[in-house]
Amino acid sequence: MSEADISKYLAQTHDRVFEQNRAWAEEHKRKDPEFFAKLSAGQNPEYLWIGCSDSRIPAEQITGLGPGEAFIHRNIANLVVNTDLNVMGVIEYAVTHLRVKHVVVCGHYGCGGVKAAMTPKDLGILNPWLRNIRDVYRLHEKELDAIPEGSPRYDRLVELSVIEQCRNVIKTAAVQQSYEKNHFPIVHGWVFDFKDGLLKDLKIDHEAVLHNIQKIYNLTSES
C-alpha cells in the first residue's frame, strides 16, 4: 500500500467506528427512548467478567448481556495475579462496591497467551506475565505430559489455568469477606469454544475451593 492508501485506510477505519456508534445509539433510542437516561443513572451489574483480551471474545455478545449487566476486566490469557493492582482493584470494586453476585473467569480454547507460555524462548516483557501460565503447567505437569502434544494438551492447560485463576479470585479478602457476610459472590470458571460459539462450564465448586484454601488463605478474620 502507498502512503496515501495507508492514510485513507486509517481514516476510514477510524470513521467507521463513529458511524457504527451513531447507528447503535439510534437503534437503542428507537427501541427504548429512556435507554440512555436509565444507563446514565448508574450501574448495578450482576456479574464481574475476567476474560482474555482476545478481540474475538466480546463478553456481552457471547453471553447475551446488555450494557450495565456485567463489569468487565480483560487481560492476556485472563490471569488473576495477586501483584497486578489492576485486576485486584477491579475485584475489590466489583465485589465491595458494586456487590456483584457472580465472578466469572472465562478463558478460551486456542488461547495465544497459553501457546506463547509453552514456547521455549525469551518473550521479553511478556516473560513475567506468562510465567503465571507456566507455573500452572508445573503444578499439573504429570497430567498434562500424559496428553499428546498439540491442541488437546493446550486445551487442557487452558482449562487448568482458568481453574487456578478462580482459586486466585477466591483467595482475595474482598471475595471471602463478602461471601461470609452475604453468601455471594459465587466464582465460576468458563471456557469459550470458537468452533461452536458455546461456553463450557468447568463446574467450579466455590464452597469446596473456599474451604480448602482457607486452611492457609483465610482472610475473613479482622484480628
Backbone as CSV, one residue per row, in Angstrom:
resi,resn,N_x,N_y,N_z,CA_x,CA_y,CA_z,C_x,C_y,C_z
1,MET,0.842,-1.208,0.000,0.000,0.000,0.000,0.870,1.248,0.000
2,SER,0.446,2.237,-0.779,1.160,3.502,-0.804,0.871,4.278,0.473
3,GLU,1.642,5.320,0.721,1.422,6.150,1.904,0.035,6.768,1.881
4,ALA,-0.415,7.170,0.674,-1.752,7.764,0.548,-2.836,6.736,0.851
5,ASP,-2.627,5.496,0.384,-3.605,4.437,0.643,-3.684,4.107,2.136
6,ILE,-2.521,4.090,2.792,-2.497,3.814,4.233,-3.248,4.901,4.990
7,SER,-3.003,6.159,4.634,-3.681,7.279,5.295,-5.192,7.201,5.089
8,LYS,-5.599,6.846,3.875,-7.028,6.709,3.578,-7.643,5.570,4.377
9,TYR,-6.922,4.450,4.456,-7.417,3.287,5.201,-7.579,3.609,6.679
10,LEU,-6.587,4.282,7.246,-6.652,4.634,8.664,-7.824,5.563,8.949
11,ALA,-8.066,6.517,8.051,-9.196,7.429,8.232,-10.522,6.693,8.139
12,GLN,-10.609,5.772,7.199,-11.859,5.017,7.016,-12.162,4.130,8.210
13,THR,-11.127,3.417,8.705,-11.360,2.527,9.835,-11.653,3.301,11.113
14,HIS,-11.122,4.512,11.213,-11.452,5.382,12.351,-12.893,5.864,12.249
15,ASP,-13.270,6.382,11.101,-14.606,6.957,10.933,-15.702,5.901,11.013
16,ARG,-15.365,4.677,10.599,-16.362,3.606,10.620,-16.884,3.353,12.030
17,VAL,-16.006,3.434,13.020,-16.415,3.205,14.403,-17.453,4.235,14.828
18,PHE,-17.245,5.489,14.471,-18.194,6.532,14.855,-19.518,6.395,14.109
19,GLU,-19.449,5.947,12.865,-20.688,5.700,12.118,-21.489,4.578,12.779
20,GLN,-20.792,3.522,13.165,-21.460,2.407,13.824,-21.984,2.802,15.198
21,ASN,-21.249,3.668,15.881,-21.701,4.158,17.186,-22.992,4.948,17.058
22,ARG,-23.071,5.803,16.053,-24.295,6.587,15.850,-25.474,5.673,15.531
23,ALA,-25.217,4.666,14.702,-26.287,3.712,14.363,-26.732,2.935,15.603
24,TRP,-25.775,2.539,16.420,-26.086,1.805,17.656,-26.928,2.664,18.598
25,ALA,-26.534,3.923,18.771,-27.269,4.821,19.663,-28.693,5.058,19.156
26,GLU,-28.826,5.252,17.855,-30.155,5.490,17.287,-31.047,4.261,17.443
27,GLU,-30.472,3.088,17.255,-31.248,1.857,17.378,-31.757,1.680,18.809
28,HIS,-30.907,1.962,19.790,-31.334,1.823,21.186,-32.378,2.878,21.560
29,LYS,-32.227,4.068,21.044,-33.233,5.108,21.320,-34.566,4.773,20.661
30,ARG,-34.496,4.125,19.499,-35.726,3.729,18.821,-36.458,2.656,19.622
31,LYS,-35.687,1.694,20.152,-36.300,0.610,20.912,-36.786,1.079,22.276
32,ASP,-36.036,1.989,22.897,-36.369,2.458,24.241,-35.920,3.900,24.387
33,PRO,-36.835,4.867,24.266,-36.467,6.284,24.356,-35.792,6.663,25.668
34,GLU,-35.994,5.863,26.722,-35.394,6.166,28.025,-34.103,5.385,28.277
35,PHE,-33.615,4.679,27.261,-32.465,3.798,27.445,-31.261,4.533,28.017
36,PHE,-30.886,5.639,27.429,-29.678,6.330,27.874,-29.891,7.106,29.166
37,ALA,-31.104,7.504,29.441,-31.396,8.121,30.731,-31.205,7.103,31.846
38,LYS,-31.676,5.883,31.608,-31.513,4.823,32.605,-30.044,4.412,32.725
39,LEU,-29.346,4.390,31.595,-27.944,3.985,31.602,-27.095,4.995,32.384
40,SER,-27.407,6.259,32.245,-26.628,7.307,32.913,-26.928,7.397,34.402
41,ALA,-27.985,6.729,34.851,-28.368,6.795,36.267,-27.441,5.966,37.155
42,GLY,-26.657,5.067,36.567,-25.736,4.254,37.344,-25.749,2.812,36.898
43,GLN,-24.844,2.034,37.472,-24.735,0.623,37.097,-24.990,-0.267,38.296
44,ASN,-25.569,-1.420,38.010,-25.836,-2.415,39.051,-25.635,-3.812,38.458
45,PRO,-24.400,-4.112,38.040,-24.160,-5.383,37.342,-24.258,-6.589,38.269
46,GLU,-24.726,-7.695,37.709,-24.786,-8.954,38.444,-23.468,-9.726,38.344
47,TYR,-22.689,-9.421,37.308,-21.512,-10.225,37.000,-20.244,-9.383,36.943
48,LEU,-19.153,-9.954,37.447,-17.807,-9.480,37.130,-17.221,-10.496,36.167
49,TRP,-16.809,-10.023,35.009,-16.252,-10.892,33.962,-14.761,-10.624,33.851
50,ILE,-13.949,-11.644,34.093,-12.498,-11.542,33.918,-12.151,-12.427,32.733
51,GLY,-11.875,-11.794,31.608,-11.679,-12.547,30.381,-10.374,-12.207,29.691
52,CYS,-10.164,-12.855,28.564,-8.961,-12.645,27.764,-9.135,-11.407,26.874
53,SER,-8.011,-10.763,26.565,-8.039,-9.588,25.694,-8.299,-9.929,24.235
54,ASP,-8.319,-11.203,23.899,-8.548,-11.630,22.513,-9.761,-10.913,21.921
55,SER,-9.576,-10.328,20.748,-10.612,-9.494,20.132,-11.831,-10.277,19.658
56,ARG,-11.732,-11.599,19.659,-12.835,-12.418,19.146,-13.834,-12.831,20.230
57,ILE,-13.618,-12.362,21.464,-14.477,-12.815,22.561,-15.116,-11.615,23.269
58,PRO,-16.069,-10.958,22.625,-16.768,-9.846,23.281,-17.753,-10.377,24.317
59,ALA,-17.498,-10.097,25.576,-18.251,-10.739,26.665,-19.758,-10.555,26.533
60,GLU,-20.192,-9.324,26.277,-21.634,-9.081,26.233,-22.308,-9.835,25.089
61,GLN,-21.656,-9.868,23.931,-22.278,-10.517,22.783,-22.411,-12.022,22.976
62,ILE,-21.380,-12.681,23.497,-21.445,-14.138,23.590,-22.330,-14.603,24.744
63,THR,-22.627,-13.706,25.676,-23.488,-14.063,26.805,-24.898,-13.508,26.677
64,GLY,-25.104,-12.616,25.714,-26.416,-12.004,25.563,-26.714,-10.953,26.619
65,LEU,-25.693,-10.491,27.332,-25.881,-9.463,28.349,-25.864,-8.083,27.707
66,GLY,-26.562,-7.155,28.324,-26.633,-5.802,27.808,-25.778,-4.839,28.600
67,PRO,-25.699,-3.573,28.168,-24.950,-2.561,28.908,-25.443,-2.469,30.355
68,GLY,-24.494,-2.432,31.284,-24.845,-2.318,32.693,-25.025,-3.642,33.406
69,GLU,-24.956,-4.762,32.675,-25.196,-6.062,33.300,-23.924,-6.799,33.698
70,ALA,-22.768,-6.372,33.179,-21.510,-7.039,33.511,-20.400,-6.006,33.641
71,PHE,-19.614,-6.139,34.699,-18.423,-5.326,34.905,-17.275,-6.109,34.282
72,ILE,-16.533,-5.509,33.368,-15.611,-6.256,32.525,-14.149,-5.915,32.815
73,HIS,-13.348,-6.956,32.956,-11.894,-6.801,33.014,-11.283,-7.825,32.072
74,ARG,-10.322,-7.388,31.261,-9.693,-8.305,30.322,-8.183,-8.101,30.328
75,ASN,-7.460,-9.188,30.187,-6.008,-9.117,30.027,-5.543,-10.342,29.238
76,ILE,-4.269,-10.395,28.919,-3.747,-11.518,28.156,-3.894,-12.803,28.965
77,ALA,-4.660,-13.751,28.427,-4.848,-15.092,28.996,-5.663,-15.087,30.283
78,ASN,-6.461,-14.033,30.500,-7.399,-13.968,31.627,-6.787,-14.425,32.952
79,LEU,-5.683,-13.772,33.317,-4.974,-14.141,34.538,-5.406,-13.279,35.723
80,VAL,-5.389,-13.890,36.897,-5.656,-13.176,38.148,-4.395,-13.311,38.991
81,VAL,-3.575,-12.269,38.970,-2.273,-12.281,39.617,-2.314,-11.336,40.813
82,ASN,-1.893,-11.818,41.967,-2.076,-11.021,43.182,-1.232,-9.754,43.215
83,THR,-0.210,-9.675,42.358,0.606,-8.458,42.300,0.125,-7.486,41.228
84,ASP,-0.898,-7.863,40.505,-1.466,-6.995,39.460,-2.526,-6.099,40.096
85,LEU,-2.174,-4.839,40.348,-3.099,-3.931,41.022,-4.331,-3.641,40.178
86,ASN,-4.219,-3.814,38.882,-5.368,-3.587,38.003,-6.480,-4.585,38.318
87,VAL,-6.172,-5.874,38.182,-7.212,-6.883,38.420,-7.626,-6.916,39.892
88,MET,-6.680,-6.696,40.807,-7.043,-6.685,42.226,-7.991,-5.527,42.541
89,GLY,-7.734,-4.374,41.929,-8.621,-3.227,42.118,-9.999,-3.464,41.533
90,VAL,-10.040,-4.118,40.386,-11.321,-4.440,39.750,-12.140,-5.375,40.636
91,ILE,-11.504,-6.412,41.176,-12.210,-7.347,42.049,-12.724,-6.637,43.289
92,GLU,-11.886,-5.834,43.902,-12.286,-5.100,45.111,-13.487,-4.202,44.838
93,TYR,-13.423,-3.449,43.760,-14.508,-2.517,43.440,-15.793,-3.260,43.086
94,ALA,-15.662,-4.303,42.267,-16.850,-5.033,41.820,-17.546,-5.745,42.970
95,VAL,-16.766,-6.322,43.871,-17.344,-7.102,44.964,-17.818,-6.216,46.105
96,THR,-16.981,-5.267,46.501,-17.282,-4.452,47.679,-18.261,-3.329,47.394
97,HIS,-18.122,-2.691,46.246,-18.933,-1.507,45.953,-20.106,-1.800,45.011
98,LEU,-19.858,-2.577,43.964,-20.948,-2.921,43.047,-21.744,-4.117,43.541
99,ARG,-21.169,-4.895,44.447,-21.835,-6.049,45.049,-22.320,-7.050,43.996
100,VAL,-21.409,-7.397,43.075,-21.752,-8.385,42.048,-22.050,-9.719,42.703
101,LYS,-22.912,-10.489,42.057,-23.323,-11.783,42.601,-22.508,-12.943,42.038
102,HIS,-21.898,-12.728,40.887,-21.105,-13.774,40.229,-19.785,-13.178,39.752
103,VAL,-18.708,-13.928,39.928,-17.417,-13.583,39.327,-17.074,-14.694,38.350
104,VAL,-16.917,-14.339,37.101,-16.634,-15.317,36.046,-15.218,-15.112,35.527
105,VAL,-14.420,-16.171,35.579,-13.142,-16.176,34.872,-13.374,-16.983,33.605
106,CYS,-13.218,-16.330,32.453,-13.513,-17.001,31.179,-12.282,-17.039,30.288
107,GLY,-11.835,-18.237,29.996,-10.760,-18.433,29.035,-11.325,-18.882,27.703
108,HIS,-10.454,-19.267,26.807,-10.926,-19.777,25.503,-9.904,-20.731,24.924
109,TYR,-10.426,-21.728,24.241,-9.544,-22.681,23.574,-8.786,-21.971,22.453
110,GLY,-7.566,-22.424,22.216,-6.744,-21.776,21.202,-6.159,-20.464,21.672
111,CYS,-6.012,-20.283,22.990,-5.516,-19.025,23.539,-4.058,-18.802,23.146
112,GLY,-3.792,-17.674,22.516,-2.428,-17.354,22.100,-1.493,-17.166,23.273
113,GLY,-2.018,-16.635,24.390,-1.189,-16.460,25.574,-0.730,-17.785,26.142
114,VAL,-1.624,-18.765,26.155,-1.271,-20.084,26.660,-0.245,-20.737,25.739
115,LYS,-0.450,-20.620,24.440,0.516,-21.203,23.497,1.874,-20.519,23.609
116,ALA,1.863,-19.188,23.775,3.123,-18.459,23.918,3.858,-18.878,25.185
117,ALA,3.094,-19.140,26.252,3.709,-19.549,27.513,4.441,-20.874,27.373
118,MET,3.972,-21.706,26.463,4.590,-23.008,26.262,5.659,-22.980,25.174
119,THR,5.996,-21.792,24.714,7.053,-21.641,23.721,8.390,-21.468,24.435
120,PRO,9.352,-22.345,24.215,10.626,-22.273,24.949,11.573,-21.213,24.400
121,LYS,11.196,-19.950,24.570,12.081,-18.874,24.133,11.787,-17.613,24.931
122,ASP,12.716,-16.681,24.867,12.587,-15.411,25.574,11.538,-14.553,24.869
123,LEU,10.508,-14.129,25.613,9.445,-13.308,25.039,9.448,-11.895,25.613
124,GLY,10.601,-11.481,26.114,10.762,-10.105,26.562,9.881,-9.749,27.746
125,ILE,9.204,-8.607,27.644,8.387,-8.110,28.742,7.242,-9.053,29.084
126,LEU,6.900,-9.950,28.159,5.828,-10.918,28.431,6.276,-12.045,29.367
127,ASN,7.574,-12.213,29.559,8.073,-13.326,30.366,7.447,-13.400,31.762
128,PRO,7.478,-12.315,32.558,6.914,-12.425,33.912,5.420,-12.673,33.927
129,TRP,4.706,-12.178,32.908,3.255,-12.394,32.845,2.945,-13.842,32.498
130,LEU,3.605,-14.341,31.462,3.337,-15.700,31.009,3.886,-16.751,31.970
131,ARG,4.790,-16.355,32.844,5.300,-17.298,33.840,4.164,-17.825,34.719
132,ASN,3.121,-17.038,34.897,1.983,-17.497,35.682,1.308,-18.705,35.037
133,ILE,1.280,-18.733,33.703,0.725,-19.896,33.000,1.697,-21.063,33.083
134,ARG,2.980,-20.775,32.961,3.977,-21.837,33.080,3.936,-22.478,34.465
135,ASP,3.636,-21.668,35.470,3.504,-22.215,36.822,2.304,-23.155,36.924
136,VAL,1.236,-22.847,36.187,0.080,-23.750,36.154,0.507,-25.084,35.548
137,TYR,1.290,-25.020,34.471,1.789,-26.264,33.868,2.614,-27.049,34.879
138,ARG,3.479,-26.342,35.606,4.320,-27.014,36.596,3.474,-27.720,37.655
139,LEU,2.388,-27.078,38.083,1.519,-27.669,39.101,0.801,-28.922,38.600
140,HIS,0.559,-28.981,37.284,-0.218,-30.083,36.703,0.601,-30.829,35.651
141,GLU,1.900,-30.836,35.842,2.811,-31.378,34.832,2.520,-32.837,34.513
142,LYS,2.284,-33.654,35.518,2.072,-35.080,35.287,0.845,-35.312,34.410
143,GLU,-0.268,-34.634,34.717,-1.489,-34.790,33.922,-1.277,-34.315,32.489
144,LEU,-0.663,-33.138,32.342,-0.500,-32.552,31.015,0.472,-33.342,30.155
145,ASP,1.545,-33.844,30.749,2.521,-34.607,29.970,1.956,-35.942,29.487
146,ALA,0.880,-36.397,30.123,0.243,-37.650,29.694,-0.672,-37.443,28.499
147,ILE,-0.924,-36.181,28.131,-1.785,-35.846,26.992,-0.903,-35.626,25.766
148,PRO,-1.273,-36.163,24.615,-0.458,-35.948,23.410,-0.236,-34.462,23.133
149,GLU,0.948,-34.154,22.610,1.273,-32.769,22.290,0.299,-32.229,21.241
150,GLY,0.103,-30.921,21.267,-0.792,-30.280,20.315,-2.021,-29.725,20.991
151,SER,-3.089,-29.593,20.232,-4.302,-28.939,20.717,-4.893,-29.552,21.984
152,PRO,-4.987,-30.876,22.100,-5.579,-31.431,23.331,-4.849,-30.988,24.600
153,ARG,-3.512,-30.957,24.540,-2.748,-30.543,25.714,-2.947,-29.055,25.984
154,TYR,-2.911,-28.239,24.933,-3.143,-26.801,25.098,-4.539,-26.541,25.659
155,ASP,-5.519,-27.267,25.147,-6.899,-27.065,25.607,-7.037,-27.396,27.085
156,ARG,-6.387,-28.472,27.514,-6.469,-28.830,28.933,-5.744,-27.809,29.792
157,LEU,-4.641,-27.270,29.288,-3.927,-26.229,30.034,-4.791,-24.975,30.154
158,VAL,-5.541,-24.659,29.103,-6.481,-23.533,29.174,-7.453,-23.750,30.331
159,GLU,-8.015,-24.952,30.417,-8.981,-25.254,31.482,-8.336,-25.184,32.858
160,LEU,-7.160,-25.784,32.993,-6.483,-25.787,34.283,-6.088,-24.384,34.713
161,SER,-5.709,-23.553,33.750,-5.364,-22.169,34.086,-6.584,-21.416,34.588
162,VAL,-7.728,-21.611,33.932,-8.962,-20.962,34.396,-9.278,-21.394,35.827
163,ILE,-9.130,-22.687,36.099,-9.402,-23.200,37.449,-8.474,-22.548,38.471
164,GLU,-7.196,-22.405,38.124,-6.249,-21.773,39.045,-6.566,-20.292,39.248
165,GLN,-7.012,-19.623,38.188,-7.365,-18.202,38.334,-8.598,-18.047,39.229
166,CYS,-9.520,-19.000,39.136,-10.680,-18.975,40.037,-10.231,-19.103,41.489
167,ARG,-9.273,-19.976,41.732,-8.720,-20.104,43.078,-8.120,-18.771,43.536
168,ASN,-7.420,-18.107,42.625,-6.816,-16.826,42.980,-7.865,-15.777,43.326
169,VAL,-8.998,-15.813,42.626,-10.089,-14.884,42.953,-10.620,-15.188,44.355
170,ILE,-10.812,-16.468,44.643,-11.367,-16.867,45.936,-10.394,-16.579,47.073
171,LYS,-9.114,-16.485,46.769,-8.118,-16.146,47.794,-8.220,-14.698,48.268
172,THR,-8.882,-13.834,47.509,-8.899,-12.415,47.853,-9.780,-12.142,49.067
173,ALA,-9.369,-11.144,49.836,-10.133,-10.762,51.033,-11.523,-10.279,50.658
174,ALA,-11.641,-9.533,49.568,-12.941,-8.984,49.172,-13.955,-10.092,48.940
175,VAL,-13.564,-11.132,48.228,-14.482,-12.231,47.925,-14.790,-13.034,49.178
176,GLN,-13.784,-13.365,49.956,-14.014,-14.161,51.157,-14.920,-13.441,52.160
177,GLN,-14.658,-12.170,52.394,-15.431,-11.426,53.390,-16.862,-11.183,52.924
178,SER,-17.034,-10.905,51.640,-18.384,-10.714,51.122,-19.172,-12.017,51.181
179,TYR,-18.518,-13.127,50.832,-19.228,-14.407,50.838,-19.632,-14.802,52.255
180,GLU,-18.764,-14.549,53.212,-19.102,-14.877,54.601,-20.294,-14.050,55.092
181,LYS,-20.350,-12.806,54.683,-21.403,-11.903,55.145,-22.689,-12.026,54.331
182,ASN,-22.551,-12.122,53.004,-23.705,-12.027,52.105,-24.048,-13.316,51.367
183,HIS,-23.149,-14.307,51.417,-23.308,-15.553,50.661,-23.179,-15.333,49.153
184,PHE,-22.553,-14.280,48.769,-22.161,-14.016,47.384,-20.932,-13.114,47.425
185,PRO,-20.141,-13.094,46.321,-20.378,-13.693,45.011,-19.933,-15.157,44.940
186,ILE,-20.453,-15.847,43.932,-20.008,-17.184,43.578,-19.019,-17.051,42.422
187,VAL,-17.938,-17.803,42.483,-16.907,-17.739,41.439,-17.099,-18.900,40.465
188,HIS,-17.047,-18.592,39.185,-17.259,-19.580,38.122,-16.068,-19.599,37.162
189,GLY,-15.780,-20.755,36.602,-14.769,-20.886,35.563,-15.401,-21.383,34.279
190,TRP,-15.276,-20.611,33.222,-15.865,-20.964,31.938,-14.797,-20.931,30.848
191,VAL,-15.046,-21.657,29.759,-14.162,-21.627,28.595,-15.014,-21.481,27.336
192,PHE,-14.618,-20.559,26.479,-15.322,-20.319,25.219,-14.664,-21.125,24.103
193,ASP,-15.508,-21.737,23.276,-15.011,-22.553,22.161,-15.367,-21.869,20.841
194,PHE,-14.348,-21.485,20.084,-14.584,-20.836,18.791,-15.281,-21.766,17.796
195,LYS,-15.130,-23.052,17.987,-15.650,-23.998,16.997,-17.167,-24.029,16.940
196,ASP,-17.822,-23.771,18.076,-19.282,-23.784,18.069,-19.908,-22.561,18.744
197,GLY,-19.058,-21.665,19.271,-19.573,-20.445,19.895,-20.168,-20.636,21.271
198,LEU,-19.933,-21.808,21.877,-20.555,-22.112,23.157,-19.574,-21.991,24.324
199,LEU,-20.126,-21.694,25.486,-19.353,-21.631,26.713,-19.404,-22.979,27.422
200,LYS,-18.276,-23.402,27.949,-18.208,-24.624,28.745,-18.035,-24.234,30.208
201,ASP,-18.911,-24.754,31.058,-18.829,-24.506,32.490,-17.928,-25.563,33.116
202,LEU,-16.842,-25.128,33.747,-15.909,-26.066,34.365,-16.372,-26.531,35.746
203,LYS,-17.543,-26.075,36.153,-18.188,-26.562,37.385,-17.297,-26.359,38.620
204,ILE,-16.832,-25.145,38.799,-16.053,-24.827,39.993,-16.945,-24.966,41.230
205,ASP,-16.491,-25.738,42.195,-17.224,-25.891,43.451,-16.730,-24.803,44.401
206,HIS,-17.421,-23.671,44.388,-16.982,-22.494,45.144,-16.776,-22.835,46.623
207,GLU,-17.747,-23.486,47.224,-17.683,-23.813,48.647,-16.475,-24.706,48.954
208,ALA,-16.260,-25.723,48.137,-15.158,-26.658,48.377,-13.810,-25.966,48.215
209,VAL,-13.676,-25.149,47.181,-12.423,-24.431,46.961,-12.166,-23.469,48.116
210,LEU,-13.193,-22.739,48.512,-13.057,-21.801,49.623,-12.610,-22.515,50.894
211,HIS,-13.269,-23.619,51.196,-12.925,-24.369,52.403,-11.478,-24.850,52.342
212,ASN,-11.056,-25.299,51.175,-9.707,-25.832,51.022,-8.649,-24.743,51.174
213,ILE,-8.844,-23.609,50.519,-7.807,-22.579,50.553,-7.757,-21.841,51.876
214,GLN,-8.867,-21.845,52.613,-8.873,-21.099,53.868,-8.034,-21.754,54.953
215,LYS,-7.530,-22.951,54.698,-6.567,-23.546,55.614,-5.323,-22.649,55.704
216,ILE,-5.034,-21.953,54.606,-3.865,-21.079,54.546,-4.254,-19.632,54.285
217,TYR,-5.258,-19.436,53.404,-5.583,-18.090,52.942,-6.868,-17.546,53.562
218,ASN,-7.102,-17.810,54.823,-8.328,-17.326,55.469,-8.173,-15.843,55.791
219,LEU,-8.919,-15.011,55.065,-8.842,-13.560,55.242,-10.141,-12.977,55.757
220,THR,-10.952,-13.810,56.395,-12.235,-13.319,56.895,-12.126,-12.715,58.283
221,SER,-11.073,-13.046,59.010,-10.908,-12.529,60.365,-10.263,-11.154,60.336
222,GLU,-10.768,-10.249,61.166,-10.221,-8.905,61.245,-9.126,-8.813,62.296
223,SER,-8.949,-9.866,63.096,-7.940,-9.851,64.164,-6.554,-10.121,63.611
